[in-house]
Amino acid sequence: MALAFIRKAGAEETVEGSRRRAVAARVKILVEPGAWDTRIRSLPAGIRLEPGSLRVEFRDPQELLQKLFVLSQAIAEDFEQFEKIAAIG
């Protein structure tokens, strides 16, 4: 009985995981070509990173996704600088 429940729960999780991945795959983030080369020291207006704090200002969900993408690229390009700015103390 317990094994049947585990199998059913596992199948439901697999279906839910597949559904989530399908939804995520349809999300399109439109970014400017320069977004790939953004550095922590040159984040666009509306993104403010300070020790222990991140503030992102946006007008709509697409703009939020764009700014989060730019931030992620800046962090990937210069992780050491990100750590220095974001660290508290």
ZAVEXLUM-688244 format. One record per residue: residue number from 1; residue in three letters; x, y, z of N, C-alpha, C in turn. Coordinates in steps of 0.05 Angstrom, whole numbers, plus 5000, padded with zeros to 4 digits. Each point is the difference from the previous one (the first is absolute). Layout:
% residues N
<pt><resi>NUM</resi><resn>ala</resn><n_xx>X</n_xx><n_yy>Y</n_yy><n_zz>Z</n_zz><ca_xx>X</ca_xx><ca_yy>Y</ca_yy><ca_zz>Z</ca_zz><c_xx>X</c_xx><c_yy>Y</c_yy><c_zz>Z</c_zz></pt>
...
//
This chain:
% residues 89
<pt><resi>1</resi><resn>met</resn><n_xx>5016</n_xx><n_yy>4976</n_yy><n_zz>5000</n_zz><ca_xx>4984</ca_xx><ca_yy>5024</ca_yy><ca_zz>5000</ca_zz><c_xx>5017</c_xx><c_yy>5025</c_yy><c_zz>5000</c_zz></pt>
<pt><resi>2</resi><resn>ala</resn><n_xx>5020</n_xx><n_yy>5001</n_yy><n_zz>5018</n_zz><ca_xx>5018</ca_xx><ca_yy>5023</ca_yy><ca_zz>5001</ca_zz><c_xx>5015</c_xx><c_yy>5004</c_yy><c_zz>4975</c_zz></pt>
<pt><resi>3</resi><resn>leu</resn><n_xx>5009</n_xx><n_yy>4978</n_yy><n_zz>4988</n_zz><ca_xx>5016</ca_xx><ca_yy>5001</ca_yy><ca_zz>4975</ca_zz><c_xx>4983</c_xx><c_yy>5012</c_yy><c_zz>4977</c_zz></pt>
<pt><resi>4</resi><resn>ala</resn><n_xx>4974</n_xx><n_yy>4992</n_yy><n_zz>4999</n_zz><ca_xx>4982</ca_xx><ca_yy>5011</ca_yy><ca_zz>4979</ca_zz><c_xx>4997</c_xx><c_yy>5030</c_yy><c_zz>5004</c_zz></pt>
<pt><resi>5</resi><resn>phe</resn><n_xx>4998</n_xx><n_yy>5009</n_yy><n_zz>5025</n_zz><ca_xx>4997</ca_xx><ca_yy>5029</ca_yy><ca_zz>5006</ca_zz><c_xx>5025</c_xx><c_yy>5015</c_yy><c_zz>4992</c_zz></pt>
<pt><resi>6</resi><resn>ile</resn><n_xx>5023</n_xx><n_yy>4989</n_yy><n_zz>5005</n_zz><ca_xx>5025</ca_xx><ca_yy>5012</ca_yy><ca_zz>4993</ca_zz><c_xx>5003</c_xx><c_yy>5003</c_yy><c_zz>4969</c_zz></pt>
<pt><resi>7</resi><resn>arg</resn><n_xx>4992</n_xx><n_yy>4979</n_yy><n_zz>4986</n_zz><ca_xx>5001</ca_xx><ca_yy>5000</ca_yy><ca_zz>4971</ca_zz><c_xx>4981</c_xx><c_yy>5021</c_yy><c_zz>4989</c_zz></pt>
<pt><resi>8</resi><resn>lys</resn><n_xx>4976</n_xx><n_yy>5002</n_yy><n_zz>5011</n_zz><ca_xx>4981</ca_xx><ca_yy>5019</ca_yy><ca_zz>4991</ca_zz><c_xx>5010</c_xx><c_yy>5029</c_yy><c_zz>5006</c_zz></pt>
<pt><resi>9</resi><resn>ala</resn><n_xx>5010</n_xx><n_yy>5004</n_yy><n_zz>5024</n_zz><ca_xx>5011</ca_xx><ca_yy>5027</ca_yy><ca_zz>5007</ca_zz><c_xx>5023</c_xx><c_yy>5007</c_yy><c_zz>4982</c_zz></pt>
<pt><resi>10</resi><resn>gly</resn><n_xx>5017</n_xx><n_yy>4980</n_yy><n_zz>4994</n_zz><ca_xx>5023</ca_xx><ca_yy>5005</ca_yy><ca_zz>4982</ca_zz><c_xx>4991</c_xx><c_yy>5007</c_yy><c_zz>4972</c_zz></pt>
<pt><resi>11</resi><resn>ala</resn><n_xx>4979</n_xx><n_yy>4987</n_yy><n_zz>4990</n_zz><ca_xx>4989</ca_xx><ca_yy>5006</ca_yy><ca_zz>4974</ca_zz><c_xx>4988</c_xx><c_yy>5028</c_yy><c_zz>4999</c_zz></pt>
<pt><resi>12</resi><resn>glu</resn><n_xx>4986</n_xx><n_yy>5007</n_yy><n_zz>5021</n_zz><ca_xx>4988</ca_xx><ca_yy>5027</ca_yy><ca_zz>5002</ca_zz><c_xx>5021</c_xx><c_yy>5021</c_yy><c_zz>5000</c_zz></pt>
<pt><resi>13</resi><resn>glu</resn><n_xx>5022</n_xx><n_yy>4995</n_yy><n_zz>5015</n_zz><ca_xx>5022</ca_xx><ca_yy>5020</ca_yy><ca_zz>5001</ca_zz><c_xx>5013</c_xx><c_yy>5002</c_yy><c_zz>4973</c_zz></pt>
<pt><resi>14</resi><resn>thr</resn><n_xx>5002</n_xx><n_yy>4978</n_yy><n_zz>4986</n_zz><ca_xx>5012</ca_xx><ca_yy>5001</ca_yy><ca_zz>4973</ca_zz><c_xx>4983</c_xx><c_yy>5016</c_yy><c_zz>4981</c_zz></pt>
<pt><resi>15</resi><resn>val</resn><n_xx>4974</n_xx><n_yy>4996</n_yy><n_zz>5001</n_zz><ca_xx>4981</ca_xx><ca_yy>5015</ca_yy><ca_zz>4983</ca_zz><c_xx>5001</c_xx><c_yy>5029</c_yy><c_zz>5007</c_zz></pt>
<pt><resi>16</resi><resn>glu</resn><n_xx>5000</n_xx><n_yy>5007</n_yy><n_zz>5026</n_zz><ca_xx>5001</ca_xx><ca_yy>5028</ca_yy><ca_zz>5008</ca_zz><c_xx>5027</c_xx><c_yy>5013</c_yy><c_zz>4992</c_zz></pt>
<pt><resi>17</resi><resn>gly</resn><n_xx>5022</n_xx><n_yy>4985</n_yy><n_zz>5003</n_zz><ca_xx>5026</ca_xx><ca_yy>5010</ca_yy><ca_zz>4991</ca_zz><c_xx>5000</c_xx><c_yy>5006</c_yy><c_zz>4970</c_zz></pt>
<pt><resi>18</resi><resn>ser</resn><n_xx>4989</n_xx><n_yy>4981</n_yy><n_zz>4985</n_zz><ca_xx>4999</ca_xx><ca_yy>5004</ca_yy><ca_zz>4971</ca_zz><c_xx>4983</c_xx><c_yy>5024</c_yy><c_zz>4992</c_zz></pt>
<pt><resi>19</resi><resn>arg</resn><n_xx>4978</n_xx><n_yy>5004</n_yy><n_zz>5014</n_zz><ca_xx>4983</ca_xx><ca_yy>5023</ca_yy><ca_zz>4995</ca_zz><c_xx>5015</c_xx><c_yy>5026</c_yy><c_zz>5006</c_zz></pt>
<pt><resi>20</resi><resn>arg</resn><n_xx>5014</n_xx><n_yy>5001</n_yy><n_zz>5022</n_zz><ca_xx>5015</ca_xx><ca_yy>5024</ca_yy><ca_zz>5008</ca_zz><c_xx>5022</c_xx><c_yy>5006</c_yy><c_zz>4980</c_zz></pt>
<pt><resi>21</resi><resn>arg</resn><n_xx>5014</n_xx><n_yy>4980</n_yy><n_zz>4991</n_zz><ca_xx>5021</ca_xx><ca_yy>5004</ca_yy><ca_zz>4980</ca_zz><c_xx>4988</c_xx><c_yy>5010</c_yy><c_zz>4974</c_zz></pt>
<pt><resi>22</resi><resn>ala</resn><n_xx>4977</n_xx><n_yy>4990</n_yy><n_zz>4992</n_zz><ca_xx>4987</ca_xx><ca_yy>5009</ca_yy><ca_zz>4975</ca_zz><c_xx>4992</c_xx><c_yy>5029</c_yy><c_zz>5002</c_zz></pt>
<pt><resi>23</resi><resn>val</resn><n_xx>4989</n_xx><n_yy>5008</n_yy><n_zz>5023</n_zz><ca_xx>4993</ca_xx><ca_yy>5028</ca_yy><ca_zz>5004</ca_zz><c_xx>5024</c_xx><c_yy>5017</c_yy><c_zz>4999</c_zz></pt>
<pt><resi>24</resi><resn>ala</resn><n_xx>5022</n_xx><n_yy>4992</n_yy><n_zz>5014</n_zz><ca_xx>5024</ca_xx><ca_yy>5016</ca_yy><ca_zz>5001</ca_zz><c_xx>5013</c_xx><c_yy>5003</c_yy><c_zz>4972</c_zz></pt>
<pt><resi>25</resi><resn>ala</resn><n_xx>4998</n_xx><n_yy>4979</n_yy><n_zz>4984</n_zz><ca_xx>5011</ca_xx><ca_yy>5001</ca_yy><ca_zz>4973</ca_zz><c_xx>4987</c_xx><c_yy>5020</c_yy><c_zz>4982</c_zz></pt>
<pt><resi>26</resi><resn>arg</resn><n_xx>4974</n_xx><n_yy>5007</n_yy><n_zz>5006</n_zz><ca_xx>4986</ca_xx><ca_yy>5019</ca_yy><ca_zz>4984</ca_zz><c_xx>5006</c_xx><c_yy>5029</c_yy><c_zz>5008</c_zz></pt>
<pt><resi>27</resi><resn>val</resn><n_xx>5013</n_xx><n_yy>5004</n_yy><n_zz>5023</n_zz><ca_xx>5007</ca_xx><ca_yy>5027</ca_yy><ca_zz>5009</ca_zz><c_xx>5022</c_xx><c_yy>5011</c_yy><c_zz>4982</c_zz></pt>
<pt><resi>28</resi><resn>lys</resn><n_xx>4994</n_xx><n_yy>5023</n_yy><n_zz>4989</n_zz><ca_xx>5020</ca_xx><ca_yy>5014</ca_yy><ca_zz>4983</ca_zz><c_xx>5009</c_xx><c_yy>5026</c_yy><c_zz>5014</c_zz></pt>
<pt><resi>29</resi><resn>ile</resn><n_xx>5026</n_xx><n_yy>5003</n_yy><n_zz>5002</n_zz><ca_xx>5011</ca_xx><ca_yy>5025</ca_yy><ca_zz>5011</ca_zz><c_xx>5014</c_xx><c_yy>5014</c_yy><c_zz>4978</c_zz></pt>
<pt><resi>30</resi><resn>leu</resn><n_xx>4989</n_xx><n_yy>5024</n_yy><n_zz>4992</n_zz><ca_xx>5012</ca_xx><ca_yy>5016</ca_yy><ca_zz>4979</ca_zz><c_xx>5021</c_xx><c_yy>5018</c_yy><c_zz>5012</c_zz></pt>
<pt><resi>31</resi><resn>val</resn><n_xx>5025</n_xx><n_yy>4996</n_yy><n_zz>4992</n_zz><ca_xx>5022</ca_xx><ca_yy>5017</ca_yy><ca_zz>5011</ca_zz><c_xx>5016</c_xx><c_yy>5013</c_yy><c_zz>4978</c_zz></pt>
<pt><resi>32</resi><resn>glu</resn><n_xx>5012</n_xx><n_yy>5022</n_yy><n_zz>5007</n_zz><ca_xx>5017</ca_xx><ca_yy>5014</ca_yy><ca_zz>4981</ca_zz><c_xx>5026</c_xx><c_yy>4984</c_yy><c_zz>4997</c_zz></pt>
<pt><resi>33</resi><resn>pro</resn><n_xx>5014</n_xx><n_yy>5002</n_yy><n_zz>4977</n_zz><ca_xx>5025</ca_xx><ca_yy>4985</ca_yy><ca_zz>4996</ca_zz><c_xx>5021</c_xx><c_yy>5006</c_yy><c_zz>5021</c_zz></pt>
<pt><resi>34</resi><resn>gly</resn><n_xx>5001</n_xx><n_yy>5024</n_yy><n_zz>5010</n_zz><ca_xx>5020</ca_xx><ca_yy>5008</ca_yy><ca_zz>5020</ca_zz><c_xx>4995</c_xx><c_yy>4987</c_yy><c_zz>5027</c_zz></pt>
<pt><resi>35</resi><resn>ala</resn><n_xx>4977</n_xx><n_yy>4988</n_yy><n_zz>5004</n_zz><ca_xx>4993</ca_xx><ca_yy>4988</ca_yy><ca_zz>5026</ca_zz><c_xx>5020</c_xx><c_yy>4978</c_yy><c_zz>5008</c_zz></pt>
<pt><resi>36</resi><resn>trp</resn><n_xx>5011</n_xx><n_yy>4987</n_yy><n_zz>4980</n_zz><ca_xx>5018</ca_xx><ca_yy>4978</ca_yy><ca_zz>5004</ca_zz><c_xx>5026</c_xx><c_yy>5009</c_yy><c_zz>5012</c_zz></pt>
<pt><resi>37</resi><resn>asp</resn><n_xx>5007</n_xx><n_yy>5025</n_yy><n_zz>4996</n_zz><ca_xx>5027</ca_xx><ca_yy>5010</ca_yy><ca_zz>5009</ca_zz><c_xx>4998</c_xx><c_yy>5019</c_yy><c_zz>5024</c_zz></pt>
<pt><resi>38</resi><resn>thr</resn><n_xx>4977</n_xx><n_yy>5002</n_yy><n_zz>5013</n_zz><ca_xx>4997</ca_xx><ca_yy>5019</ca_yy><ca_zz>5022</ca_zz><c_xx>5018</c_xx><c_yy>4992</c_yy><c_zz>5024</c_zz></pt>
<pt><resi>39</resi><resn>arg</resn><n_xx>5011</n_xx><n_yy>5020</n_yy><n_zz>5012</n_zz><ca_xx>5016</ca_xx><ca_yy>4996</ca_yy><ca_zz>5024</ca_zz><c_xx>4986</c_xx><c_yy>5011</c_yy><c_zz>5025</c_zz></pt>
<pt><resi>40</resi><resn>ile</resn><n_xx>5008</n_xx><n_yy>4990</n_yy><n_zz>5023</n_zz><ca_xx>4987</ca_xx><ca_yy>5008</ca_yy><ca_zz>5025</ca_zz><c_xx>5002</c_xx><c_yy>5030</c_yy><c_zz>5003</c_zz></pt>
<pt><resi>41</resi><resn>arg</resn><n_xx>5022</n_xx><n_yy>5012</n_yy><n_zz>4993</n_zz><ca_xx>5004</ca_xx><ca_yy>5029</ca_yy><ca_zz>5004</ca_zz><c_xx>4984</c_xx><c_yy>5017</c_yy><c_zz>4980</c_zz></pt>
<pt><resi>42</resi><resn>ser</resn><n_xx>4988</n_xx><n_yy>4987</n_yy><n_zz>4979</n_zz><ca_xx>4985</ca_xx><ca_yy>5015</ca_yy><ca_zz>4981</ca_zz><c_xx>4972</c_xx><c_yy>4989</c_yy><c_zz>4996</c_zz></pt>
<pt><resi>43</resi><resn>leu</resn><n_xx>4987</n_xx><n_yy>4993</n_yy><n_zz>5022</n_zz><ca_xx>4973</ca_xx><ca_yy>4990</ca_yy><ca_zz>4999</ca_zz><c_xx>4981</c_xx><c_yy>5022</c_yy><c_zz>4990</c_zz></pt>
<pt><resi>44</resi><resn>pro</resn><n_xx>4980</n_xx><n_yy>4993</n_yy><n_zz>4985</n_zz><ca_xx>4982</ca_xx><ca_yy>5021</ca_yy><ca_zz>4989</ca_zz><c_xx>4983</c_xx><c_yy>5013</c_yy><c_zz>5022</c_zz></pt>
<pt><resi>45</resi><resn>ala</resn><n_xx>4989</n_xx><n_yy>5022</n_yy><n_zz>4993</n_zz><ca_xx>4982</ca_xx><ca_yy>5015</ca_yy><ca_zz>5019</ca_zz><c_xx>4978</c_xx><c_yy>4981</c_yy><c_zz>5009</c_zz></pt>
<pt><resi>46</resi><resn>gly</resn><n_xx>4993</n_xx><n_yy>5002</n_yy><n_zz>5026</n_zz><ca_xx>4979</ca_xx><ca_yy>4983</ca_yy><ca_zz>5011</ca_zz><c_xx>5010</c_xx><c_yy>4976</c_yy><c_zz>5014</c_zz></pt>
<pt><resi>47</resi><resn>ile</resn><n_xx>5026</n_xx><n_yy>4994</n_yy><n_zz>4998</n_zz><ca_xx>5012</ca_xx><ca_yy>4978</ca_yy><ca_zz>5015</ca_zz><c_xx>5021</c_xx><c_yy>5012</c_yy><c_zz>5019</c_zz></pt>
<pt><resi>48</resi><resn>arg</resn><n_xx>4995</n_xx><n_yy>4996</n_yy><n_zz>5026</n_zz><ca_xx>5018</ca_xx><ca_yy>5011</ca_yy><ca_zz>5020</ca_zz><c_xx>5009</c_xx><c_yy>4977</c_yy><c_zz>5019</c_zz></pt>
<pt><resi>49</resi><resn>leu</resn><n_xx>5026</n_xx><n_yy>4995</n_yy><n_zz>5000</n_zz><ca_xx>5012</ca_xx><ca_yy>4979</ca_yy><ca_zz>5016</ca_zz><c_xx>5017</c_xx><c_yy>5014</c_yy><c_zz>5021</c_zz></pt>
<pt><resi>50</resi><resn>glu</resn><n_xx>4994</n_xx><n_yy>4994</n_yy><n_zz>5025</n_zz><ca_xx>5015</ca_xx><ca_yy>5011</ca_yy><ca_zz>5023</ca_zz><c_xx>5005</c_xx><c_yy>4978</c_yy><c_zz>5019</c_zz></pt>
<pt><resi>51</resi><resn>pro</resn><n_xx>5018</n_xx><n_yy>5004</n_yy><n_zz>5020</n_zz><ca_xx>5004</ca_xx><ca_yy>4979</ca_yy><ca_zz>5019</ca_zz><c_xx>4974</c_xx><c_yy>4991</c_yy><c_zz>5013</c_zz></pt>
<pt><resi>52</resi><resn>gly</resn><n_xx>4994</n_xx><n_yy>4974</n_yy><n_zz>4997</n_zz><ca_xx>4976</ca_xx><ca_yy>4989</ca_yy><ca_zz>5012</ca_zz><c_xx>4973</c_xx><c_yy>5008</c_yy><c_zz>4987</c_zz></pt>
<pt><resi>53</resi><resn>ser</resn><n_xx>5001</n_xx><n_yy>5013</n_yy><n_zz>4977</n_zz><ca_xx>4976</ca_xx><ca_yy>5010</ca_yy><ca_zz>4988</ca_zz><c_xx>5001</c_xx><c_yy>5000</c_yy><c_zz>4970</c_zz></pt>
<pt><resi>54</resi><resn>leu</resn><n_xx>4978</n_xx><n_yy>4992</n_yy><n_zz>4988</n_zz><ca_xx>4996</ca_xx><ca_yy>5002</ca_yy><ca_zz>4971</ca_zz><c_xx>4973</c_xx><c_yy>5012</c_yy><c_zz>4995</c_zz></pt>
<pt><resi>55</resi><resn>arg</resn><n_xx>5000</n_xx><n_yy>5021</n_yy><n_zz>4984</n_zz><ca_xx>4974</ca_xx><ca_yy>5013</ca_yy><ca_zz>4992</ca_zz><c_xx>4998</c_xx><c_yy>5000</c_yy><c_zz>4970</c_zz></pt>
<pt><resi>56</resi><resn>val</resn><n_xx>4978</n_xx><n_yy>4991</n_yy><n_zz>4990</n_zz><ca_xx>4995</ca_xx><ca_yy>4999</ca_yy><ca_zz>4971</ca_zz><c_xx>4973</c_xx><c_yy>5014</c_yy><c_zz>4995</c_zz></pt>
<pt><resi>57</resi><resn>glu</resn><n_xx>5001</n_xx><n_yy>5022</n_yy><n_zz>4985</n_zz><ca_xx>4976</ca_xx><ca_yy>5015</ca_yy><ca_zz>4993</ca_zz><c_xx>4992</c_xx><c_yy>4992</c_yy><c_zz>4972</c_zz></pt>
<pt><resi>58</resi><resn>phe</resn><n_xx>4973</n_xx><n_yy>4996</n_yy><n_zz>4996</n_zz><ca_xx>4990</ca_xx><ca_yy>4992</ca_yy><ca_zz>4974</ca_zz><c_xx>4972</c_xx><c_yy>5009</c_yy><c_zz>4996</c_zz></pt>
<pt><resi>59</resi><resn>arg</resn><n_xx>4991</n_xx><n_yy>5002</n_yy><n_zz>4974</n_zz><ca_xx>4973</ca_xx><ca_yy>5008</ca_yy><ca_zz>4994</ca_zz><c_xx>4982</c_xx><c_yy>4976</c_yy><c_zz>4994</c_zz></pt>
<pt><resi>60</resi><resn>asp</resn><n_xx>5011</n_xx><n_yy>4978</n_yy><n_zz>4991</n_zz><ca_xx>4984</ca_xx><ca_yy>4977</ca_yy><ca_zz>4993</ca_zz><c_xx>5017</c_xx><c_yy>4975</c_yy><c_zz>5003</c_zz></pt>
<pt><resi>61</resi><resn>pro</resn><n_xx>4988</n_xx><n_yy>4976</n_yy><n_zz>4999</n_zz><ca_xx>5014</ca_xx><ca_yy>4975</ca_yy><ca_zz>5004</ca_zz><c_xx>5023</c_xx><c_yy>4996</c_yy><c_zz>4980</c_zz></pt>
<pt><resi>62</resi><resn>gln</resn><n_xx>4996</n_xx><n_yy>5008</n_yy><n_zz>4975</n_zz><ca_xx>5021</ca_xx><ca_yy>4996</ca_yy><ca_zz>4980</ca_zz><c_xx>5025</c_xx><c_yy>5017</c_yy><c_zz>5008</c_zz></pt>
<pt><resi>63</resi><resn>glu</resn><n_xx>4996</n_xx><n_yy>5024</n_yy><n_zz>5009</n_zz><ca_xx>5023</ca_xx><ca_yy>5017</ca_yy><ca_zz>5007</ca_zz><c_xx>5014</c_xx><c_yy>4988</c_yy><c_zz>5025</c_zz></pt>
<pt><resi>64</resi><resn>leu</resn><n_xx>4985</n_xx><n_yy>4989</n_yy><n_zz>5018</n_zz><ca_xx>5012</ca_xx><ca_yy>4986</ca_yy><ca_zz>5023</ca_zz><c_xx>5018</c_xx><c_yy>4977</c_yy><c_zz>4991</c_zz></pt>
<pt><resi>65</resi><resn>leu</resn><n_xx>4989</n_xx><n_yy>4984</n_yy><n_zz>4982</n_zz><ca_xx>5016</ca_xx><ca_yy>4977</ca_yy><ca_zz>4989</ca_zz><c_xx>5025</c_xx><c_yy>5010</c_yy><c_zz>4986</c_zz></pt>
<pt><resi>66</resi><resn>gln</resn><n_xx>4998</n_xx><n_yy>5022</n_yy><n_zz>4985</n_zz><ca_xx>5023</ca_xx><ca_yy>5011</ca_yy><ca_zz>4986</ca_zz><c_xx>5021</c_xx><c_yy>5009</c_yy><c_zz>5020</c_zz></pt>
<pt><resi>67</resi><resn>lys</resn><n_xx>4992</n_xx><n_yy>5014</n_yy><n_zz>5021</n_zz><ca_xx>5019</ca_xx><ca_yy>5010</ca_yy><ca_zz>5020</ca_zz><c_xx>5013</c_xx><c_yy>4977</c_yy><c_zz>5016</c_zz></pt>
<pt><resi>68</resi><resn>leu</resn><n_xx>4984</n_xx><n_yy>4980</n_yy><n_zz>5006</n_zz><ca_xx>5012</ca_xx><ca_yy>4977</ca_yy><ca_zz>5014</ca_zz><c_xx>5020</c_xx><c_yy>4985</c_yy><c_zz>4983</c_zz></pt>
<pt><resi>69</resi><resn>phe</resn><n_xx>4994</n_xx><n_yy>4999</n_yy><n_zz>4974</n_zz><ca_xx>5018</ca_xx><ca_yy>4987</ca_yy><ca_zz>4981</ca_zz><c_xx>5026</c_xx><c_yy>5016</c_yy><c_zz>4999</c_zz></pt>
<pt><resi>70</resi><resn>val</resn><n_xx>4998</n_xx><n_yy>5026</n_yy><n_zz>4997</n_zz><ca_xx>5024</ca_xx><ca_yy>5017</ca_yy><ca_zz>4999</ca_zz><c_xx>5016</c_xx><c_yy>4997</c_yy><c_zz>5026</c_zz></pt>
<pt><resi>71</resi><resn>leu</resn><n_xx>4987</n_xx><n_yy>5000</n_yy><n_zz>5023</n_zz><ca_xx>5014</ca_xx><ca_yy>4997</ca_yy><ca_zz>5025</ca_zz><c_xx>5014</c_xx><c_yy>4973</c_yy><c_zz>5001</c_zz></pt>
<pt><resi>72</resi><resn>ser</resn><n_xx>4987</n_xx><n_yy>4979</n_yy><n_zz>4991</n_zz><ca_xx>5013</ca_xx><ca_yy>4973</ca_yy><ca_zz>5000</ca_zz><c_xx>5024</c_xx><c_yy>4999</c_yy><c_zz>4982</c_zz></pt>
<pt><resi>73</resi><resn>gln</resn><n_xx>4999</n_xx><n_yy>5014</n_yy><n_zz>4978</n_zz><ca_xx>5023</ca_xx><ca_yy>5000</ca_yy><ca_zz>4982</ca_zz><c_xx>5023</c_xx><c_yy>5016</c_yy><c_zz>5012</c_zz></pt>
<pt><resi>74</resi><resn>ala</resn><n_xx>4993</n_xx><n_yy>5023</n_yy><n_zz>5013</n_zz><ca_xx>5021</ca_xx><ca_yy>5016</ca_yy><ca_zz>5013</ca_zz><c_xx>5014</c_xx><c_yy>4984</c_yy><c_zz>5022</c_zz></pt>
<pt><resi>75</resi><resn>ile</resn><n_xx>4984</n_xx><n_yy>4985</n_yy><n_zz>5015</n_zz><ca_xx>5011</ca_xx><ca_yy>4983</ca_yy><ca_zz>5022</ca_zz><c_xx>5019</c_xx><c_yy>4979</c_yy><c_zz>4988</c_zz></pt>
<pt><resi>76</resi><resn>ala</resn><n_xx>4991</n_xx><n_yy>4987</n_yy><n_zz>4978</n_zz><ca_xx>5016</ca_xx><ca_yy>4980</ca_yy><ca_zz>4987</ca_zz><c_xx>5026</c_xx><c_yy>5011</c_yy><c_zz>4989</c_zz></pt>
<pt><resi>77</resi><resn>glu</resn><n_xx>4999</n_xx><n_yy>5025</n_yy><n_zz>4990</n_zz><ca_xx>5024</ca_xx><ca_yy>5012</ca_yy><ca_zz>4988</ca_zz><c_xx>5020</c_xx><c_yy>5009</c_yy><c_zz>5022</c_zz></pt>
<pt><resi>78</resi><resn>asp</resn><n_xx>4991</n_xx><n_yy>5007</n_yy><n_zz>5023</n_zz><ca_xx>5017</ca_xx><ca_yy>5011</ca_yy><ca_zz>5020</ca_zz><c_xx>4991</c_xx><c_yy>4992</c_yy><c_zz>5028</c_zz></pt>
<pt><resi>79</resi><resn>phe</resn><n_xx>5002</n_xx><n_yy>4975</n_yy><n_zz>5007</n_zz><ca_xx>4989</ca_xx><ca_yy>4990</ca_yy><ca_zz>5025</ca_zz><c_xx>5015</c_xx><c_yy>5012</c_yy><c_zz>5024</c_zz></pt>
<pt><resi>80</resi><resn>glu</resn><n_xx>5026</n_xx><n_yy>5003</n_yy><n_zz>4997</n_zz><ca_xx>5016</ca_xx><ca_yy>5011</ca_yy><ca_zz>5023</ca_zz><c_xx>4990</c_xx><c_yy>5028</c_yy><c_zz>5007</c_zz></pt>
<pt><resi>81</resi><resn>gln</resn><n_xx>4995</n_xx><n_yy>5017</n_yy><n_zz>4980</n_zz><ca_xx>4990</ca_xx><ca_yy>5027</ca_yy><ca_zz>5005</ca_zz><c_xx>4972</c_xx><c_yy>4999</c_yy><c_zz>5013</c_zz></pt>
<pt><resi>82</resi><resn>phe</resn><n_xx>4983</n_xx><n_yy>4981</n_yy><n_zz>4990</n_zz><ca_xx>4974</ca_xx><ca_yy>4996</ca_yy><ca_zz>5012</ca_zz><c_xx>5002</c_xx><c_yy>4994</c_yy><c_zz>5029</c_zz></pt>
<pt><resi>83</resi><resn>glu</resn><n_xx>5018</n_xx><n_yy>4981</n_yy><n_zz>5007</n_zz><ca_xx>5003</ca_xx><ca_yy>4993</ca_yy><ca_zz>5028</ca_zz><c_xx>5009</c_xx><c_yy>5023</c_yy><c_zz>5017</c_zz></pt>
<pt><resi>84</resi><resn>lys</resn><n_xx>5018</n_xx><n_yy>5017</n_yy><n_zz>4990</n_zz><ca_xx>5010</ca_xx><ca_yy>5023</ca_yy><ca_zz>5015</ca_zz><c_xx>4978</c_xx><c_yy>5020</c_yy><c_zz>5005</c_zz></pt>
<pt><resi>85</resi><resn>ile</resn><n_xx>4983</n_xx><n_yy>5005</n_yy><n_zz>4980</n_zz><ca_xx>4979</ca_xx><ca_yy>5020</ca_yy><ca_zz>5004</ca_zz><c_xx>4977</c_xx><c_yy>4989</c_yy><c_zz>5017</c_zz></pt>
<pt><resi>86</resi><resn>ala</resn><n_xx>4993</n_xx><n_yy>4975</n_yy><n_zz>4996</n_zz><ca_xx>4977</ca_xx><ca_yy>4988</ca_yy><ca_zz>5014</ca_zz><c_xx>5005</c_xx><c_yy>4993</c_yy><c_zz>5029</c_zz></pt>
<pt><resi>87</resi><resn>ala</resn><n_xx>5025</n_xx><n_yy>4995</n_yy><n_zz>5007</n_zz><ca_xx>5006</ca_xx><ca_yy>4990</ca_yy><ca_zz>5026</ca_zz><c_xx>4994</c_xx><c_yy>5021</c_yy><c_zz>5021</c_zz></pt>
<pt><resi>88</resi><resn>ile</resn><n_xx>4990</n_xx><n_yy>4991</n_yy><n_zz>5023</n_zz><ca_xx>4996</ca_xx><ca_yy>5018</ca_yy><ca_zz>5023</ca_zz><c_xx>5024</c_xx><c_yy>5000</c_yy><c_zz>5018</c_zz></pt>
<pt><resi>89</resi><resn>gly</resn><n_xx>5010</n_xx><n_yy>5024</n_yy><n_zz>5005</n_zz><ca_xx>5023</ca_xx><ca_yy>5002</ca_yy><ca_zz>5018</ca_zz><c_xx>5025</c_xx><c_yy>4994</c_yy><c_zz>4987</c_zz></pt>
//
